């Protein structure tokens, strides 16, 4: 047996009373009684002192029954006493005073600590048992002294390493240190380099493991981390920045194998010829990359040396002496020395003397005659080739010829392309020709060079030529003023209302006749002379909200050519459709007999266009006599609920008239018949007896029909039988007569 007793209860509390069977007359208690538990001769088990769970949580006892001589009759029976705890001990700190330390920025929550402002803190920490949620809970307090120490886990200053060091590697470059001993250090490469040239030892010393090349990479950024023995970060990683310091280990390089400049033969002394820019891989804007330029050789030296100079640091070439003559020397080869403070490089420069533009283009003939073309000649066609020549140096800007049309083509219908090899000009059609706009074009061509002429030389009539273009008429189809015409009207406009107007022009000024095509519904008509479009039948937005027809403009006379444009008529809605039920729902049923009042939900709709809020219908019963049986309530703008007011309905179909009104202006309404079926329900399905369905025969009707059918069948059989009997007698007489007429045969 097991009993549970709260500690601290008053003494002499009865726990249980045991019963003894003869010959037993007494009880005996043994085990962990601790002088607390006793049993009387009548079997009452009790404790004479308060229990203490903290001393003994479980007492294990045994009870036996004894006879008059003290011999055991039954037992021993094991008894377990569980001492249940009560809150009778206060929590206590193990020490009256605690001491600790924390480093600034070493962990979350310590960022605001500053050992210079507050080097220490004295805290009072209290503890409550029972979660502090009970007024009878006990508490204790202690003092905690916290010393704030400086955080030595700090990112070191950026490091500079001279490139291409020949010192033995690895070389220590900086140091990190965690606040406490025992941390594990490692480096994290932020840039994921193929080969990471840094390492760290377990004292936090950071090393570069190989010589660095600034021209390959001029800086590195990576992180140092400190972790505990389990690999958990002790704090945020520290960013390590390394800059690679430049040394002058790269000579200057030429921009190309040969650098070519051009100078006109009449250039003035001091004119800029070009800029020579060499390159140095060393760090920019330092003494290692500052370059100086010097001309060390000129070939040929005719008419003299020193014809050119180069500015020492900018590399700008200038003409230093007299103007050059191409017929004397068309090309000079220069050797240029490029030097930094330690290296020198020789580069080749060529200077070409080019001809000046002192000759104008001259047409081979001044008049290219007359050309007649039809106005429908294809765009892009070449209609004429013109030619001018230039005596300047071939294939230069001074001899290249550009043609333009200066007169006779204000609309830009023609253009001239130049052949870069032969300077021939090809006159092409850029825009369609138009006889009606201009039948004759007196064209004037101008030939010019892209390079400006030298001072004192000007273009004259030798650089111009003429040409007459005659455009012949071609009958063209009418042209509408626009491809698509649009109009908008209400759908209820009267027949004959003007809804739009189209216009077309015939290029030959012929009269035009208008007609409609694809008027599928026969809604529109058009005035064949004016192009005015009007209605000839009622419109209906619900049938088609945008009505598209095609307008045909046909010239009268000529070739009777025609063109087509589209006419889009948008119909705006008017409220011309009354509401109706959204669907004829035969599934509106209520289970018969009704136990309580019931309801069905139905939906209304409207074919008219609705606002962004959707349709807004109102619902009501159409007859006051129905109000004793039915009630209609609106759910939202489209749905309503029809409810019964009592349960006394027959098992049949009730057609309830409902009046539905829309929210149009003016509003329209309609009375609809809503069928509600009262029927027996089995597993959610409605079953209505056949005799209660319209068009189905009753039992009496079925019996009458069956008897009538049998009567008709009987009459038919009687008639057939009489006919067969009559025909049978006649046939016998005819047979006998035929036998008598036949002769006897031996």
C-alpha distance (Angstrom), angle and dihedral (degrees) to the residues before:
residue distance angle dihedral
X1 . . .
X2 3.82 . .
X3 3.81 126.6 .
X4 3.84 128.6 -176.2
X5 3.82 118.1 -148.6
X6 3.82 127.1 177.3
X7 3.77 114.1 -123.0
X8 3.80 118.0 -113.4
X9 3.82 95.8 35.6
X10 3.82 117.9 144.8
X11 3.80 119.1 -89.3
X12 3.85 126.4 -100.2
X13 3.77 92.2 43.4
X14 3.83 112.2 157.4
X15 3.76 112.8 -126.3
X16 3.81 103.3 179.4
X17 3.84 140.9 -27.7
X18 3.78 117.6 -129.6
X19 3.85 123.8 -155.8
X20 3.78 123.0 -139.7
X21 3.79 126.9 -148.3
X22 3.81 120.5 -142.8
X23 2.93 134.4 -61.2
X24 3.82 83.3 33.6
X25 3.82 112.2 96.1
X26 3.82 102.5 164.3
X27 3.85 144.0 32.7
X28 3.79 132.5 -128.9
X29 3.89 125.3 -156.2
X30 3.81 120.9 -160.0
X31 3.83 137.3 163.3
X32 3.83 131.8 56.8
X33 3.78 95.7 -5.8
X34 3.84 93.9 141.7
X35 3.81 85.5 -161.6
X36 3.77 88.2 -71.9
X37 3.82 103.7 95.1
X38 3.85 122.4 61.5
X39 3.79 136.6 168.2
X40 3.78 126.4 -149.0
X41 3.77 127.2 -140.4
X42 3.79 89.7 -103.6
X43 3.85 90.4 58.7
X44 3.83 99.9 -102.3
X45 3.85 109.8 149.8
X46 3.83 112.5 -158.8
X47 3.81 142.7 151.0
X48 3.78 121.5 -121.5
X49 3.83 96.8 -162.7
X50 3.81 135.9 44.3
X51 3.79 113.3 -93.8
X52 3.81 123.1 -120.3
X53 3.83 116.0 -153.5
X54 3.78 91.9 -167.2
X55 3.87 89.4 61.2
X56 3.82 97.9 41.2
X57 3.80 124.3 -3.2
X58 3.84 96.4 -173.2
X59 3.82 130.5 31.6
X60 3.80 116.0 -161.7
X61 3.86 111.5 -157.1
X62 3.83 137.4 171.5
X63 3.83 127.2 -146.5
X64 3.83 123.5 -159.0
X65 3.83 133.6 176.5
X66 3.84 120.4 -130.4
X67 3.80 133.8 -160.3
X68 3.77 124.9 -134.4
X69 3.79 91.2 -82.0
X70 3.82 92.0 52.4
X71 3.77 95.4 -107.2
X72 3.83 118.7 142.9
X73 3.77 113.3 -103.2
X74 3.84 100.1 174.0
X75 3.76 133.8 3.3
X76 2.79 157.4 -32.9
X77 3.86 91.1 -130.2
X78 3.85 113.3 -168.6
X79 3.83 115.4 -121.5
X80 3.85 122.4 -168.3
X81 3.80 118.8 -159.7
X82 3.85 112.6 -165.1
X83 3.79 113.2 -161.6
X84 3.81 109.4 -144.8
X85 3.76 118.0 -145.9
X86 3.78 126.9 -114.4
X87 3.81 125.6 -174.5
X88 3.79 98.2 -97.0
X89 3.84 100.0 131.5
X90 3.79 126.0 72.7
X91 3.81 120.6 -137.6
X92 3.81 112.8 -107.4
X93 3.80 132.5 -162.7
X94 3.79 114.1 -125.8
X95 3.81 90.3 -131.3
X96 3.78 133.7 36.4
X97 3.81 90.3 -142.7
X98 3.82 133.5 25.8
X99 3.79 130.5 -166.0
X100 3.80 130.2 -159.9
X101 3.78 143.8 152.9
X102 3.81 138.4 -141.8
X103 3.78 131.9 -169.1
X104 3.77 122.1 -130.9
X105 3.84 113.1 -100.5
X106 3.79 91.3 -0.1
X107 3.81 96.9 119.1
X108 3.80 141.2 4.3
X109 3.78 112.0 -63.6
X110 3.78 95.1 24.5
X111 3.81 99.2 87.5
X112 3.80 93.4 95.7
X113 3.80 93.1 52.9
X114 3.80 115.4 105.5
X115 3.81 119.9 -178.3
X116 3.80 90.5 -157.8
X117 3.82 92.7 58.3
X118 3.82 100.5 34.1
X119 3.81 114.3 9.5
X120 3.82 93.6 178.4
X121 3.79 143.7 17.1
X122 3.81 131.5 -154.8
X123 3.79 112.1 -150.8
X124 3.80 131.3 -172.8
X125 3.79 111.5 -146.6
X126 3.80 120.9 -167.4
X127 3.78 130.2 -167.8
X128 3.84 129.4 -158.8
X129 3.76 128.6 -169.2
X130 3.80 124.6 -139.8
X131 3.79 86.5 45.5
X132 3.81 89.1 -75.5
X133 3.79 87.8 -83.8
X134 3.82 98.2 115.2
X135 3.77 128.4 67.9
X136 3.81 88.8 -137.0
X137 3.79 93.7 57.6
X138 3.81 119.6 122.3
X139 3.79 126.2 -130.7
X140 3.81 143.2 -168.8
X141 3.82 134.7 -168.0
X142 3.78 137.2 -152.8
X143 3.79 138.8 -179.2
X144 3.83 123.2 -110.7
X145 3.82 122.6 -167.3
X146 3.85 114.8 -159.4
X147 3.79 121.4 -166.8
X148 3.84 116.0 -157.5
X149 3.79 111.8 -142.0
X150 3.76 129.3 -168.0
X151 3.80 114.3 -95.4
X152 3.78 109.3 -121.8
X153 3.84 93.9 -177.5
X154 3.80 93.8 100.5
X155 3.78 134.6 141.3
X156 3.81 110.4 -102.8
X157 3.78 122.2 -125.3
X158 3.84 116.2 -84.9
X159 3.79 112.1 -79.8
X160 3.81 127.2 -134.9
X161 3.80 119.1 -152.2
X162 3.79 122.2 -172.5
X163 3.80 110.3 -126.4
X164 3.81 123.7 -114.6
X165 3.80 93.8 17.3
X166 3.79 113.7 -175.2
X167 3.83 93.7 -158.7
X168 3.84 117.1 116.2
X169 3.81 112.5 -86.1
X170 2.98 144.6 -100.6
X171 3.82 95.1 55.2
X172 3.81 121.7 -173.2
X173 3.81 109.5 -122.9
X174 3.84 105.3 170.5
X175 3.81 145.0 -14.1
X176 3.83 138.1 -125.0
X177 3.81 125.9 -172.5
X178 3.78 134.4 -170.1
X179 3.79 118.8 -134.0
X180 3.80 94.6 -111.5
X181 3.79 132.5 35.8
X182 3.81 121.6 -101.7
X183 3.81 99.9 50.6
X184 3.80 120.3 143.3
X185 3.84 113.9 -132.3
X186 3.80 129.6 -153.5
X187 3.83 140.0 160.4
X188 3.81 126.2 -123.7
X189 3.81 118.5 -154.8
X190 3.81 107.3 -137.6
X191 3.83 94.4 -168.7
X192 3.83 98.3 44.2
X193 3.82 93.5 -129.4
X194 3.83 119.5 -166.2
X195 3.80 88.4 -121.9
X196 3.81 119.4 21.5
X197 3.84 108.5 -152.4
X198 3.84 98.6 -160.8
X199 3.81 136.7 79.9
X200 3.83 139.2 178.0
X201 3.80 131.2 -145.9
X202 3.79 126.4 -144.6
X203 3.79 91.6 -97.7
X204 3.82 89.4 61.9
X205 3.81 96.1 -104.5
X206 3.83 112.5 148.9
X207 3.82 119.3 -149.2
X208 3.79 138.6 -170.6
X209 3.80 106.3 -133.8
X210 3.83 101.8 -162.4
X211 3.82 141.4 15.4
X212 3.82 113.2 -76.9
X213 3.80 128.2 -138.9
X214 3.82 115.4 -145.1
X215 3.79 91.8 -161.3
X216 3.82 88.8 57.7
X217 3.84 95.3 44.0
X218 3.77 125.9 -8.6
X219 3.82 100.8 -166.1
X220 3.80 142.3 18.0
X221 3.81 132.1 -155.0
X222 3.81 121.3 -169.1
X223 3.81 139.7 145.0
X224 3.80 136.0 -111.5
X225 3.81 116.5 -148.4
X226 3.81 133.6 -166.5
X227 3.81 119.4 -155.1
X228 3.79 136.2 176.6
X229 3.79 124.4 -119.2
X230 3.81 90.1 -81.5
X231 3.81 92.7 55.7
X232 3.84 94.5 -107.5
X233 3.80 116.6 142.4
X234 3.79 112.5 -107.6
X235 3.81 91.7 -158.4
X236 3.78 142.4 -19.3
X237 3.83 115.1 -54.4
X238 3.80 119.2 -98.4
X239 3.80 119.8 -121.7
X240 3.80 114.2 -126.0
X241 3.80 117.6 -161.3
X242 3.81 122.1 -165.0
X243 3.80 124.2 -175.5
X244 3.79 119.4 -163.3
X245 3.79 109.5 -135.9
X246 3.80 116.7 -139.3
X247 3.78 127.7 -121.1
X248 3.78 124.6 -174.5
X249 3.79 98.3 -97.9
X250 3.81 101.0 133.9
X251 3.82 126.4 74.8
X252 3.84 120.2 -142.0
X253 3.82 116.5 -88.7
X254 3.81 128.4 -147.6
X255 3.83 117.2 -114.6
X256 3.83 90.4 -125.3
X257 3.78 141.2 -14.4
X258 3.80 90.7 -90.3
X259 3.80 125.7 8.1
X260 3.83 113.6 -149.9
X261 3.82 125.7 -155.8
X262 3.81 128.6 178.7
X263 3.78 127.4 -144.0
X264 3.78 127.3 -177.3
X265 3.74 115.3 -122.5
X266 3.81 92.6 -120.3
X267 3.81 97.2 49.6
X268 3.79 115.9 139.7
X269 3.79 122.8 -116.3
X270 3.83 109.6 -89.3
X271 3.80 94.3 28.8
X272 3.82 115.9 144.1
X273 3.80 111.9 -112.5
X274 3.80 98.8 -178.0
X275 3.80 144.5 -56.5
X276 3.79 121.7 -92.8
X277 3.82 112.3 -153.6
X278 3.80 119.9 -175.0
X279 3.81 123.5 -174.2
X280 3.80 136.1 -127.1
X281 3.84 122.5 -167.4
X282 3.80 92.2 -149.6
X283 3.81 120.7 101.4
X284 3.79 113.5 -61.5
X285 3.80 121.2 -112.3
X286 3.76 93.1 17.8
X287 3.78 131.2 110.5
X288 3.82 88.2 -103.5
X289 3.82 93.0 64.2
X290 3.82 102.2 36.4
X291 3.81 106.3 116.0
X292 3.78 130.4 -159.1
X293 3.85 124.7 -157.6
X294 3.82 128.7 -149.0
X295 3.84 132.9 168.5
X296 3.81 107.5 -130.2
X297 3.83 100.6 172.4
X298 3.84 139.8 22.4
X299 3.81 123.1 -167.1
X300 3.00 122.6 -139.1
X301 3.77 100.3 24.4
X302 3.83 90.3 -157.2
X303 2.95 129.2 154.8
X304 3.86 82.8 7.8
X305 3.79 144.2 -43.2
X306 3.77 123.0 -90.5
X307 3.81 96.4 42.4
X308 3.82 89.2 142.3
X309 3.78 137.4 38.1
X310 3.81 133.9 -170.2
X311 3.79 124.7 -148.8
X312 3.77 108.1 -114.6
X313 3.83 101.2 -125.1
X314 3.82 105.6 14.6
X315 3.85 97.3 49.9
X316 3.83 92.3 -136.3
X317 3.83 112.3 155.6
X318 3.80 118.2 -145.6
X319 3.77 137.0 -177.6
X320 3.83 102.6 -107.1
X321 3.80 102.9 -176.9
X322 3.80 140.6 18.5
X323 3.81 126.4 -18.5
X324 3.79 114.5 -84.0
X325 3.79 130.2 -117.8
X326 3.75 119.1 -146.2
X327 3.80 93.0 -153.9
X328 3.83 87.9 57.7
X329 3.83 98.7 46.8
X330 3.83 122.1 -8.7
X331 3.84 94.7 -172.4
X332 3.84 140.1 28.1
X333 3.82 124.9 -161.8
X334 3.81 115.7 -151.3
X335 3.80 131.4 -171.7
X336 3.81 112.1 -146.8
X337 3.79 123.8 -164.5
X338 3.81 114.6 -145.6
X339 3.81 115.1 -168.6
X340 3.79 140.6 175.6
X341 3.81 122.2 -170.0
X342 3.82 92.9 -75.2
X343 3.83 109.9 17.3
X344 3.83 138.1 52.7
X345 3.81 129.6 -160.4
X346 3.84 130.0 -174.1
X347 3.83 118.2 -139.8
X348 3.82 132.0 -173.4
X349 3.81 122.3 -125.2
X350 3.82 126.3 -176.0
X351 3.78 121.9 -160.1
X352 3.80 115.3 -162.5
X353 3.78 118.1 -158.1
X354 3.79 107.2 -142.4
X355 3.73 130.0 -161.0
X356 3.82 119.1 -101.1
X357 3.78 120.5 -122.2
X358 3.80 99.2 -107.0
X359 3.82 97.5 134.1
X360 3.81 124.7 75.5
X361 3.83 124.5 -144.5
X362 3.82 113.2 -98.5
X363 3.83 123.0 -156.8
X364 3.78 115.4 -128.2
X365 3.82 87.7 -133.6
X366 3.75 131.5 10.7
X367 3.83 98.3 -143.6
X368 3.80 124.4 46.3
X369 3.79 94.0 -171.7
X370 3.79 129.9 -133.7
X371 3.81 128.3 -37.9
X372 3.82 124.2 -172.2
X373 3.82 118.2 -155.1
X374 3.81 134.2 172.5
X375 3.77 113.9 -115.1
X376 3.82 91.3 -119.1
X377 3.83 93.5 61.2
X378 3.80 106.0 140.6
X379 3.80 119.4 -95.9
X380 3.82 109.2 -110.1
X381 3.80 94.4 35.7
X382 3.82 116.4 139.2
X383 3.81 107.2 -131.6
X384 3.83 103.9 171.5
X385 3.82 143.1 13.7
X386 3.81 119.2 -144.2
X387 3.80 127.6 -174.0
X388 3.80 136.1 -159.8
X389 3.81 129.4 168.7
X390 3.81 133.9 -146.2
X391 3.82 125.9 -156.3
X392 3.81 95.1 -151.2
X393 3.81 122.4 104.0
X394 3.84 109.4 -57.3
X395 3.77 120.6 -107.9
X396 3.80 95.1 15.9
X397 3.74 131.7 111.6
X398 3.80 87.8 -102.4
X399 3.81 93.8 60.9
X400 3.79 101.9 32.3
X401 3.81 111.2 106.3
X402 3.80 126.6 -144.4
X403 3.81 118.1 -168.3
X404 3.78 125.7 -151.0
X405 3.81 135.8 174.6
X406 3.78 109.5 -123.5
X407 3.82 100.2 174.5
X408 3.80 140.3 24.0
X409 3.84 99.5 32.5
X410 3.78 108.8 73.1
X411 3.83 91.4 153.8
X412 3.82 93.4 55.8
X413 3.80 95.2 -122.4
X414 3.82 92.8 146.3
X415 3.78 134.3 51.7
X416 3.82 138.2 -177.8
X417 3.82 125.0 -136.8
X418 3.84 119.8 -164.4
X419 3.81 124.1 -139.1
X420 3.86 102.9 -133.8
X421 3.81 91.8 -149.5
X422 3.80 101.2 47.6
X423 3.85 102.5 18.5
X424 3.82 87.6 -128.8
X425 3.79 114.8 153.5
X426 3.81 120.9 -137.5
X427 3.80 115.0 -157.4
X428 3.82 110.3 -147.8
X429 3.80 136.4 178.5
X430 3.81 108.9 -108.4
X431 3.83 98.7 172.9
X432 3.85 130.7 23.4
X433 3.82 114.9 -82.4
X434 3.80 116.0 -119.2
X435 3.79 121.6 -155.4
X436 3.79 91.7 -170.1
X437 3.81 92.7 55.7
X438 3.80 99.1 42.8
X439 3.80 125.6 -8.2
X440 3.83 96.2 -177.8
X441 3.81 127.2 42.0
X442 3.82 119.9 -169.1
X443 3.80 99.0 -160.2
X444 3.83 124.6 -160.7
X445 3.83 117.3 -165.5
X446 3.83 123.1 -156.0
X447 3.83 122.5 -159.4
X448 3.85 117.1 -157.2
X449 3.82 140.6 161.3
X450 3.82 123.2 -117.7
X451 3.84 87.5 -133.2
X452 3.81 115.2 73.3
X453 3.77 117.1 -110.1
X454 3.78 118.1 -108.1
X455 3.73 118.3 -99.1
X456 3.81 112.1 -74.7
X457 3.83 96.3 23.0
X458 3.84 117.2 102.0
X459 3.79 137.7 176.4
X460 3.81 116.0 -102.8
X461 3.81 139.8 176.8
X462 3.81 90.1 -66.9
X463 3.83 86.4 72.9
X464 3.82 93.3 55.1
X465 3.81 133.2 72.9
X466 3.79 135.3 179.2
X467 3.77 135.7 -135.5
X468 3.82 134.3 177.8
X469 3.81 119.5 -142.1
X470 3.80 118.8 -167.9
X471 3.81 116.0 -164.1
X472 3.81 116.5 -155.1
X473 3.76 123.0 -150.1
X474 3.82 122.8 -102.0
X475 3.75 120.9 -171.6
X476 3.81 106.8 -109.0
X477 3.74 131.8 -167.9
X478 3.82 120.0 -106.5
X479 3.80 116.6 -85.8
X480 3.81 121.5 -136.2
X481 3.79 118.2 -138.8
X482 3.82 87.7 -125.0
X483 3.79 137.2 7.9
X484 3.80 96.9 -129.4
X485 3.79 127.2 32.0
X486 3.78 120.0 -162.4
X487 3.80 132.7 -163.5
X488 3.80 137.6 165.8
X489 3.83 128.8 -152.7
X490 3.79 139.0 160.3
X491 3.76 114.2 -92.7
X492 3.82 91.5 -124.5
X493 3.83 97.7 59.2
X494 3.77 115.1 137.7
X495 3.78 120.6 -98.6
X496 3.80 109.3 -91.6
X497 3.81 95.0 33.2
X498 3.81 113.9 146.0
X499 3.80 109.2 -119.2
X500 3.81 102.8 171.7
X501 3.78 149.4 -20.0
X502 3.80 132.6 -132.9
X503 3.79 129.2 -163.6
X504 3.78 132.6 -163.3
X505 3.81 133.1 177.9
X506 3.77 127.2 -147.1
X507 3.84 112.3 -139.6
X508 3.82 89.0 -141.0
X509 3.84 90.7 48.7
X510 3.80 92.2 -116.1
X511 3.78 118.9 155.2
X512 3.80 116.1 -95.3
X513 3.78 131.8 -140.0
X514 3.83 120.0 -156.4
X515 3.80 127.0 -149.1
X516 3.80 138.0 166.3
X517 3.78 127.7 -118.0
X518 3.84 130.4 -169.3
X519 3.82 93.2 21.4
X520 3.80 88.5 154.8
X521 3.79 97.4 171.6
X522 3.78 96.4 38.4
X523 3.80 91.8 -124.1
X524 3.82 99.7 134.9
X525 3.78 142.0 49.8
X526 3.82 131.6 -172.4
X527 3.76 132.6 -147.6
X528 3.83 103.4 -119.2
X529 3.81 91.8 -146.1
X530 3.80 106.4 38.2
X531 3.81 100.7 28.5
X532 3.81 91.3 -127.7
X533 3.82 111.7 155.2
X534 3.82 120.3 -152.4
X535 3.79 138.8 163.5
X536 3.77 122.3 -90.5
X537 3.82 99.3 175.7
X538 3.82 136.8 29.0
X539 3.80 114.1 -76.2
X540 3.80 123.5 -134.1
X541 3.80 121.4 -162.9
X542 3.80 91.4 -169.7
X543 3.82 89.2 60.4
X544 3.82 94.5 46.4
X545 3.80 125.6 -7.8
X546 3.82 95.3 -167.1
X547 3.78 115.7 34.2
X548 3.81 115.0 -161.1
X549 3.79 122.6 -165.8
X550 3.80 132.3 163.7
X551 3.78 123.6 -121.1
X552 3.80 117.4 -146.8
X553 3.81 119.8 -155.7
X554 3.84 112.0 -164.2
X555 3.79 124.8 -175.0
X556 3.81 115.3 -125.0
X557 3.77 108.9 -129.2
X558 3.78 124.9 -2.1
X559 3.78 110.6 67.6
X560 3.81 94.4 -30.2
X561 3.80 90.8 -119.2
X562 3.78 117.1 178.5
X563 3.79 141.3 -161.9
X564 3.80 131.4 -157.5
X565 3.82 131.7 -138.9
X566 3.80 130.5 176.2
X567 3.80 124.9 -115.2
X568 3.82 115.1 -159.3
X569 3.81 115.1 -165.3
X570 3.81 115.1 -169.2
X571 3.79 114.9 -159.0
X572 3.79 118.2 -147.8
X573 3.76 116.5 -148.2
X574 3.81 129.0 -105.8
X575 3.76 124.0 -174.4
X576 3.80 99.3 -100.6
X577 3.80 102.1 133.4
X578 3.82 121.5 76.4
X579 3.79 118.8 -141.1
X580 3.78 121.2 -89.8
X581 3.78 139.0 -178.8
X582 3.77 110.9 -76.6
X583 3.81 89.6 -133.0
X584 3.77 139.8 -3.2
X585 3.78 96.5 -110.1
X586 3.84 114.0 -167.5
X587 3.79 88.2 179.0
X588 3.81 96.4 78.5
X589 3.79 98.4 112.8
X590 3.79 140.3 145.9
X591 3.78 124.0 -153.5
X592 3.79 113.4 -107.4
X593 2.91 127.2 -104.8
X594 3.80 97.4 35.8
X595 3.76 114.0 -134.0
X596 3.79 92.6 -170.2
X597 3.78 133.9 1.1
X598 3.82 111.7 -66.1
X599 3.77 138.9 -161.1
X600 3.81 142.5 -158.4
X601 3.82 128.7 -154.7
X602 3.78 122.6 -135.8
X603 3.81 134.6 179.8
X604 3.81 132.4 -137.0
X605 3.80 129.3 -158.4
X606 3.79 139.4 -175.2
X607 3.81 129.2 -148.1
X608 3.82 92.1 -144.0
X609 3.80 122.1 97.7
X610 3.78 111.9 -87.8
X611 3.79 131.1 -145.7
X612 3.76 122.0 -110.9
X613 3.82 87.7 -91.2
X614 3.82 90.0 60.6
X615 3.82 127.1 -127.5
X616 3.80 118.5 -28.7
X617 3.80 111.7 -155.9
X618 3.79 130.6 176.9
X619 3.81 120.7 -149.2
X620 3.81 132.9 -154.9
X621 3.80 141.6 154.7
X622 3.78 112.7 -93.7
X623 3.80 95.1 -140.7
X624 3.79 131.7 46.3
X625 3.82 89.1 -145.6
X626 3.80 89.0 67.7
X627 3.78 94.2 58.5
X628 3.80 92.2 84.5
X629 3.80 90.1 60.2
X630 3.82 106.9 27.0
X631 3.78 141.1 36.6
X632 3.84 128.9 -165.9
X633 3.83 120.9 -153.4
X634 3.81 126.9 -179.8
X635 3.81 117.7 -122.4
X636 3.82 99.3 -179.0
X637 3.80 139.1 -35.8
X638 3.82 93.3 -59.9
X639 3.83 107.9 22.4
X640 3.80 133.7 64.0
X641 3.79 137.3 176.4
X642 3.82 123.9 -127.5
X643 3.82 109.3 -156.9
X644 3.80 133.2 -174.6
X645 3.80 118.8 -124.3
X646 3.81 95.2 -153.1
X647 3.80 139.6 9.6
X648 3.80 100.2 -117.8
X649 3.82 100.5 107.5
X650 3.79 130.0 135.0
X651 3.77 124.5 -120.0
X652 3.80 98.1 -99.7
X653 3.83 144.8 82.3
X654 3.82 118.1 -67.5
X655 3.81 116.8 -162.1
X656 3.78 103.9 -153.8
X657 3.84 115.7 -163.8
X658 3.82 110.4 -134.0
X659 3.80 124.0 -171.2
X660 3.83 112.8 -144.0
X661 3.81 121.3 -170.2
X662 3.83 125.4 -171.8
X663 3.79 127.8 -144.5
X664 3.81 97.2 -117.2
X665 3.76 128.2 126.8
X666 2.92 103.8 -86.7
X667 3.82 95.2 17.8
X668 3.79 121.1 -128.5
X669 3.78 127.1 -152.3
X670 3.80 139.0 -169.3
X671 3.81 135.3 -168.9
X672 3.79 111.1 -132.5
X673 3.79 129.5 -172.8
X674 3.78 111.1 -125.1
X675 3.85 112.0 -162.0
X676 3.82 114.5 -144.5
X677 3.81 116.7 -175.0
X678 3.81 122.0 -151.3
X679 3.78 106.5 -160.5
X680 3.78 145.7 144.7
X681 3.80 111.7 -83.2
X682 3.79 125.2 -144.0
X683 3.81 118.1 178.7
X684 3.79 91.0 -20.4
X685 3.83 94.4 -50.0
X686 3.78 125.6 116.6
X687 3.87 120.0 -128.0
X688 3.79 118.9 -172.5
X689 3.87 120.3 -172.0
X690 3.80 112.6 -108.1
X691 3.83 92.7 -124.6
X692 3.78 89.1 62.6
X693 3.79 95.3 55.8
X694 3.76 119.1 95.8
X695 3.83 111.3 -109.5
X696 3.82 95.3 19.8
X697 3.92 117.2 116.5
X698 3.77 121.5 -118.7
X699 3.85 122.4 -127.6
X700 3.84 92.4 -96.7
X701 3.75 91.3 49.3
X702 3.78 90.9 49.1
X703 3.87 91.6 52.5
X704 3.83 91.2 48.5
X705 3.76 92.0 50.3
X706 3.80 91.2 49.0
X707 3.85 93.5 50.9
X708 3.79 91.7 47.3
X709 3.78 90.1 52.1
X710 3.83 92.1 52.1
X711 3.84 91.1 48.5
X712 3.79 92.7 52.9
X713 3.81 91.4 48.2
X714 3.83 90.0 50.5
X715 3.81 93.2 52.0
X716 3.80 91.3 49.2
X717 3.82 91.6 51.0
X718 3.85 91.8 49.2
X719 3.79 92.9 52.5
X720 3.78 91.7 48.7
X721 3.82 91.6 49.4
X722 3.87 93.5 51.5
X723 3.81 91.6 48.8
X724 3.76 92.1 50.2
X725 3.84 91.4 49.9
X726 3.81 93.9 51.3
X727 3.75 94.0 47.3
X728 3.81 91.2 48.6
X729 3.92 94.3 59.1
X730 3.73 93.9 47.9
X731 3.74 91.8 50.1
X732 3.85 90.9 54.5
X733 3.86 93.4 53.7
X734 3.76 92.3 49.7
X735 3.76 90.7 50.9
X736 3.84 93.5 52.6
X737 3.78 93.5 50.0
X738 3.74 91.3 51.0
X739 3.85 90.5 53.6
X740 3.81 93.9 54.9
X741 3.77 93.7 52.0
X742 3.82 94.2 56.7
X743 3.94 117.4 92.4
X744 3.77 120.2 -119.1
X745 3.78 117.0 -105.6
X746 3.77 125.7 -147.6
